[in-house]
C-alpha cells in the first residue's frame, strides 16, 4: 500500500473529524474568496464608470450622494438645478466639456437618463442595433435592459415616475426604442437613455421654448413609415447633441431642470480652483468623483476588513483542528507506525505520511472553499443584477486567490509539523513492546 492510499484510508476511518475540519477551512476560504472577488470587481467598476469625469455639479447636499446618483446611478440625487444656472456655469473657461443629466424616472426598475449623445461617446459604447435618439421620446436602451426585458427596436416603454415601479405611470408619453447598445461593462448596460427634452416632456414641460406640442411629437412616433414631411420636421424638436446643452437661450419653465452635469476640466489647475468657485460662489455643489470614490472604498474597506479578519480566524481555527486531529490520530496509530518501521519504512516516510494526510485535508477544504466562494459570488452577482445595482460575476479569478492557495497549504504544513516530528521520533522497540 502506498502512502496516498494509506493516508486516505486513515482519513476515511475518521469521517466526521475529517469532514468538520474540511468544512471549517472551506468556510474560511469561501468567505475570503467572496470578499476578494467583490472588492476587486467593485473597485474596477467604480474606476471604469468614473474614468474621465473630473467633477459632478448638482444641487447642494451630500457630495457622495451626488456622485453615486449621477455616475453610478445607485442613489437618489440631492435635487435638481435650474437650466439658467447651469448655462451660466458653462461659460467658465476652465470647463472643457459638460454632459447634462436629467434623472427621476424608471422603466421596470431601470433608470432613465436624459442626456446628450456625448454621454454614450464618453463610455465608448457602440450600437448593436438602430441609431441614437434624434427626436423627443426616442430612447436607446442598454444591453441588460434589452436582454432581460426582451425589447427590440420599435417597442414602446411606459415609464414610471421616480425610481420605483410603483410610481405614477407616464402612459400618455411612452418612450420608443430606436437603438440598442452593445454590452460595454459600464453603467450604460442597465440604463435607458433619451434626450433631456424627453425627460421634460414626461413631466409636462414642452421640450423646447418653441411651443411645440408634445402630442404631435408622440403621434409622429406612431407613424410606422416615419414620414418626414416638411411640416413635421419643422415642428419636431431636435434631441440634444454636441457639447452645448439643449434649450440654451430659450425661455425656461419650472420643469426644465437638470439633475447634474458631468464636467471635464480644461487644464489641471482647474482641479484646485473650479470646485471651490462652484461651492462658494454659486448655489450649486461640486463633487469630485475621485475623492468621493476613494472615501466610499475606505468606508467599504472597513467592513470588508472586519469580515476578512473573521475569515482568517476561521482558517486558523481550521489549522488548529487539523493539528488536533493529526495529534490524536498519531496517539492512536503509534503501534501502526512502529510496525511500518519494522517492515522497512524509513523515518522520513513516516513524516511524509503525516504531512500528506494534513495536505489532503487542507486540499479538500481549499477546493471546496474556492468552489463555494465563486458560486456564492455568482449568486450574489445575480441578485445585484436583479436589483439593477452592479455587475458581479463569480466566474473569474484574481491573483490574490493564488496567494490564498499558498496560505492554506502553508497552514496545513505548519499544523502537521509537530505530529510529523513525533512520528519521526517514534521509538520502535518501546512501542512494539507496549503493544
C-alpha positions in Angstrom: 0.0 0.0 0.0 1.5 3.4 -1.0 1.4 6.5 1.2 -1.5 8.1 -0.6 -3.8 5.1 -0.2 -2.7 4.7 3.4 -3.4 8.4 4.2 -6.8 8.3 2.5 -7.7 5.1 4.4 -7.0 6.8 7.8 -9.0 9.8 6.8 -12.0 7.7 5.9 -11.7 6.0 9.2 -12.3 9.4 10.9 -15.0 10.6 8.6 -16.7 13.0 11.0 -13.5 14.7 12.2 -12.2 14.9 8.7 -15.5 16.4 7.4 -15.6 19.0 10.1 -12.0 20.2 9.6 -12.5 20.3 5.8 -15.8 22.2 6.2 -14.4 24.8 8.7 -11.4 25.5 6.4 -13.8 25.7 3.3 -16.0 28.3 5.0 -13.0 30.5 5.8 -11.6 30.1 2.3 -15.0 30.8 0.7 -15.5 33.9 2.8 -12.2 35.4 1.7 -12.8 34.5 -2.0 -16.2 36.3 -1.9 -14.6 39.4 -0.4 -11.7 39.3 -2.9 -14.0 39.0 -5.9 -16.5 41.6 -4.7 -13.9 44.2 -3.7 -11.8 43.7 -6.8 -14.8 44.0 -9.2 -16.4 46.8 -7.2 -13.3 48.8 -7.4 -12.8 48.1 -11.1 -16.5 49.1 -11.8 -16.2 52.3 -9.8 -13.0 53.2 -11.5 -14.3 52.4 -15.0 -17.5 54.3 -14.7 -15.9 57.3 -13.1 -13.0 57.5 -15.5 -12.7 60.8 -17.4 -15.2 62.6 -15.2 -13.3 65.3 -13.2 -16.3 66.8 -11.4 -20.0 66.4 -10.8 -22.0 69.6 -10.4 -25.5 69.4 -8.9 -27.8 70.6 -6.1 -26.5 71.3 -2.6 -26.4 68.3 -0.4 -24.2 65.2 0.1 -21.3 65.1 -2.4 -21.2 61.3 -2.1 -24.9 61.1 -2.8 -24.4 63.3 -5.8 -21.6 61.2 -7.2 -23.5 57.9 -6.5 -26.6 59.1 -8.2 -25.0 60.8 -11.2 -22.2 58.5 -12.1 -23.1 55.1 -10.7 -26.9 55.5 -10.6 -27.0 53.9 -7.1 -28.7 56.6 -5.1 -31.2 59.4 -5.3 -29.9 62.9 -6.3 -29.9 65.7 -3.7 -32.2 67.7 -6.0 -32.3 69.5 -9.4 -30.5 72.6 -10.7 -32.1 75.3 -12.9 -31.0 75.3 -16.5 -30.1 79.0 -16.5 -27.6 78.5 -13.6 -26.1 75.5 -15.5 -25.8 77.6 -18.6 -24.1 80.4 -16.7 -21.6 78.0 -15.3 -20.8 76.6 -18.7 -19.3 79.9 -19.7 -16.4 79.3 -17.3 -13.2 78.9 -19.4 -12.0 76.2 -17.0 -14.6 73.8 -18.4 -13.6 71.7 -21.4 -16.8 69.7 -21.7 -20.0 69.1 -19.8 -22.7 66.4 -20.1 -26.1 67.2 -18.6 -28.1 64.6 -16.9 -31.9 64.7 -16.1 -33.0 61.9 -13.8 -36.1 60.9 -11.9 -37.9 58.1 -13.8 -37.6 54.4 -14.4 -38.7 51.6 -16.7 -39.4 48.4 -14.7 -36.6 49.4 -12.3 -34.1 50.5 -14.9 -33.3 54.2 -14.5 -34.0 56.6 -17.4 -31.3 59.2 -18.1 -32.0 62.3 -20.1 -28.7 63.4 -21.6 -26.8 64.0 -24.9 -25.1 61.6 -27.3 -21.8 62.8 -25.7 -22.8 60.6 -22.7 -22.7 57.5 -24.9 -19.4 58.6 -26.6 -17.8 59.2 -23.2 -18.0 55.5 -22.3 -17.0 54.4 -25.8 -20.3 52.5 -26.3 -21.4 51.3 -29.7 -24.8 50.4 -31.1 -25.8 46.8 -31.7 -28.9 47.9 -33.5 -30.6 51.1 -34.6 -29.4 54.6 -34.1 -29.1 57.2 -31.3 -32.1 59.3 -30.5 -32.7 62.3 -32.7 -36.1 63.5 -31.5 -38.1 63.8 -28.4 -39.3 60.5 -26.8 -36.7 58.4 -28.7 -34.8 56.1 -26.4 -31.7 54.0 -26.6 -31.5 51.0 -24.2 -28.6 49.3 -22.6 -27.7 45.6 -23.2 -29.1 44.4 -19.9 -32.4 46.2 -20.4 -32.9 44.8 -23.9 -31.9 41.2 -22.9 -33.8 40.9 -19.6 -36.9 42.7 -20.9 -36.8 41.1 -24.3 -37.1 44.5 -26.0 -36.5 45.2 -29.7 -36.4 48.3 -32.0 -39.8 50.0 -32.1 -41.0 48.8 -28.7 -42.7 51.4 -26.6 -41.7 51.9 -22.9 -44.3 53.1 -20.4 -42.2 54.7 -17.7 -42.9 55.4 -14.0 -42.1 58.5 -12.0 -39.3 58.0 -9.5 -37.1 55.0 -9.1 -39.8 52.6 -8.1 -42.1 50.7 -10.4 -44.9 51.7 -8.1 -44.5 55.4 -9.2 -47.0 57.2 -11.4 -47.0 55.8 -14.9 -46.4 58.2 -17.8 -48.8 56.2 -20.0 -49.6 59.2 -22.2 -45.9 59.7 -23.2 -44.2 56.3 -23.8 -40.6 56.2 -25.0 -39.9 54.5 -28.3 -36.8 52.2 -28.6 -34.7 53.4 -31.6 -31.4 51.9 -30.6 -29.8 49.1 -28.5 -26.3 49.3 -27.2 -23.6 46.6 -27.3 -22.6 45.4 -23.8 -19.9 47.8 -22.5 -19.4 46.7 -18.9 -20.4 50.2 -17.7 -23.5 51.7 -16.2 -24.9 52.2 -19.7 -25.7 48.4 -19.8 -28.5 49.0 -17.2 -29.8 52.4 -18.3 -32.5 53.7 -20.7 -31.1 56.8 -22.4 -33.0 59.6 -24.1 -32.8 63.3 -24.7 -33.1 65.8 -21.9 -36.1 67.2 -23.7 -37.8 63.8 -23.4 -37.5 63.9 -19.6 -39.0 67.4 -19.6 -41.8 66.1 -21.9 -42.5 63.2 -19.5 -43.2 65.7 -16.7 -45.4 68.0 -18.7 -42.9 70.6 -20.0 -42.6 71.5 -23.7 -39.2 70.1 -24.9 -38.0 73.5 -26.1 -39.1 77.0 -25.9 -40.7 77.0 -29.3 -44.2 76.0 -28.1 -44.0 72.5 -29.7 -47.0 70.3 -28.8 -45.8 67.1 -27.3 -48.8 65.1 -28.5 -47.8 65.9 -32.1 -44.4 64.5 -31.4 -45.8 61.3 -29.9 -48.1 60.9 -33.0 -45.0 61.3 -35.1 -43.6 58.3 -33.4 -46.7 56.2 -34.1 -46.2 56.7 -37.8 -44.9 53.3 -39.0 -43.4 54.7 -42.0 -41.7 57.6 -40.1 -42.8 60.1 -42.8 -40.6 63.2 -42.7 -42.7 65.9 -44.4 -41.6 69.5 -44.2 -44.2 70.4 -41.6 -43.3 67.5 -39.2 -39.6 68.2 -39.5 -40.2 71.9 -38.7 -42.2 71.0 -35.6 -40.2 68.2 -34.2 -37.6 69.4 -31.7 -34.0 68.1 -32.2 -32.6 66.0 -29.4 -29.6 67.4 -27.7 -26.3 66.7 -29.3 -22.8 68.1 -29.1 -21.2 70.0 -26.2 -23.9 72.6 -25.8 -27.0 71.9 -23.7 -30.5 71.6 -25.1 -32.7 74.6 -25.0 -29.9 77.1 -24.3 -31.2 80.6 -24.7 -34.8 79.5 -24.8 -37.4 80.6 -22.2 -37.3 78.1 -19.3 -40.2 76.6 -17.3 -40.1 75.2 -13.8 -39.9 71.6 -15.1 -36.9 72.3 -17.1 -34.1 71.4 -14.7 -31.0 69.3 -14.9 -30.2 66.9 -12.2 -26.5 67.3 -12.6 -23.6 67.9 -15.0 -20.6 65.8 -15.6 -17.6 68.1 -16.1 -14.2 67.7 -17.6 -11.6 70.3 -16.9 -9.8 72.3 -19.5 -6.5 72.3 -17.5 -5.0 70.6 -14.4 -5.1 73.9 -12.5 -8.9 73.9 -12.7 -9.0 71.0 -10.2 -7.8 73.4 -7.5 -9.9 76.4 -8.4 -13.1 75.4 -10.1 -14.7 73.2 -7.3 -14.0 76.0 -4.8 -15.6 78.5 -7.1 -18.7 76.4 -7.6 -19.2 75.7 -3.9 -18.6 79.2 -2.6 -19.8 81.5 -5.4 -22.9 79.6 -6.7 -26.0 77.9 -5.4 -24.7 74.6 -6.9 -22.5 71.9 -5.4 -19.3 70.5 -6.9 -18.2 66.9 -6.0 -15.0 65.2 -7.1 -15.7 61.6 -8.2 -12.1 60.6 -7.4 -12.3 61.9 -3.8 -15.8 60.5 -3.1 -15.0 57.2 -4.7 -11.9 56.9 -2.5 -14.0 57.8 0.5 -16.6 55.2 -0.4 -13.9 52.5 -0.9 -12.4 53.4 2.5 -15.8 53.1 4.2 -16.5 49.9 2.3 -13.0 48.6 3.2 -13.6 48.9 6.9 -16.4 46.5 6.8 -14.7 44.2 4.3 -11.5 44.1 6.5 -13.6 43.1 9.6 -15.2 40.2 7.6 -11.8 39.2 6.2 -10.2 39.1 9.6 -13.0 36.9 10.8 -12.4 34.6 7.8 -8.7 34.4 8.7 -9.7 33.4 12.2 -11.7 30.6 10.7 -8.7 29.4 8.8 -6.6 29.5 11.9 -9.3 27.6 13.8 -9.3 25.0 10.9 -5.5 24.7 11.2 -5.9 24.1 14.9 -8.5 21.4 14.2 -6.1 19.8 11.7 -3.4 19.8 14.3 -5.6 18.2 16.9 -6.9 15.6 14.5 -3.3 14.6 13.5 -2.2 14.6 17.1 -5.0 12.4 18.3 -4.5 10.1 15.2 -0.8 9.8 16.0 -1.5 8.7 19.5 -3.9 6.1 18.2 -1.5 4.9 15.5 1.8 4.7 17.3 1.7 0.9 17.1 0.9 1.1 13.4 3.8 3.4 12.7 6.1 1.2 14.7 5.0 -1.8 12.6 5.7 0.2 9.4 9.2 1.0 10.7 9.8 -2.7 11.4 8.8 -3.6 7.9 11.4 -1.2 6.5 9.7 2.2 6.3 12.2 5.0 7.0 11.6 7.8 9.5 11.2 10.2 6.6 8.5 8.1 5.1 6.5 8.3 8.4 7.0 12.1 8.3 5.8 12.2 4.7 2.8 10.1 5.7 1.7 12.6 8.4 2.3 15.6 6.1 0.4 14.0 3.3 -2.6 13.4 5.5 -2.6 17.0 6.5 -2.2 18.3 2.9 -5.1 16.0 1.8 -7.4 17.6 4.4 -6.3 21.1 3.5 -6.6 20.5 -0.2 -10.1 19.2 0.1 -11.0 22.2 2.2 -9.3 24.5 -0.3 -11.1 23.1 -3.3 -14.4 23.1 -1.6 -13.8 26.7 -0.3 -12.9 28.0 -3.8 -15.9 26.4 -5.3 -18.3 27.7 -2.7 -16.7 31.2 -2.8 -17.1 31.5 -6.6 -20.6 30.1 -6.5 -21.7 32.4 -3.7 -20.2 35.4 -5.6 -22.1 34.4 -8.8 -25.4 34.1 -6.9 -24.7 37.5 -5.2 -24.0 38.9 -8.7 -27.3 37.7 -10.0 -29.2 39.2 -7.1 -27.4 42.5 -7.7 -28.2 42.4 -11.3 -31.9 41.8 -10.5 -31.7 44.9 -8.2 -30.1 46.9 -11.1 -27.1 47.8 -9.0 -23.9 46.4 -10.4 -22.3 43.7 -12.5 -20.6 41.0 -10.4 -19.5 37.5 -11.6 -18.1 34.6 -9.7 -16.6 33.0 -12.8 -13.4 34.9 -12.7 -10.0 34.6 -10.9 -8.0 37.2 -9.0 -4.2 37.0 -8.4 -4.9 37.2 -4.7 -6.6 33.8 -4.8 -3.2 32.3 -5.7 -1.8 33.8 -2.6 -4.7 32.3 -0.7 -3.9 28.8 -2.0 -0.3 29.1 -0.8 -1.6 30.4 2.6 -3.9 27.4 3.0 -1.2 24.9 2.0 1.3 26.6 4.4 -1.3 26.4 7.2 -1.7 22.7 6.6 2.1 22.1 6.7 2.5 24.1 9.9 -0.3 22.2 11.5 1.4 18.9 10.7 4.9 19.9 11.8 4.6 18.7 15.5 2.8 15.5 14.7 5.4 14.8 11.9 8.2 15.3 14.4 6.6 12.9 16.8 6.2 10.4 14.1 9.9 10.8 13.2 10.9 10.2 16.8 8.8 7.0 17.2 10.6 4.6 19.4 10.3 1.3 17.6 11.4 -1.1 20.4 9.4 0.5 23.2 6.2 1.0 21.1 6.2 -2.7 19.9 6.9 -3.9 23.5 4.0 -1.9 24.9 1.8 -3.0 22.0 
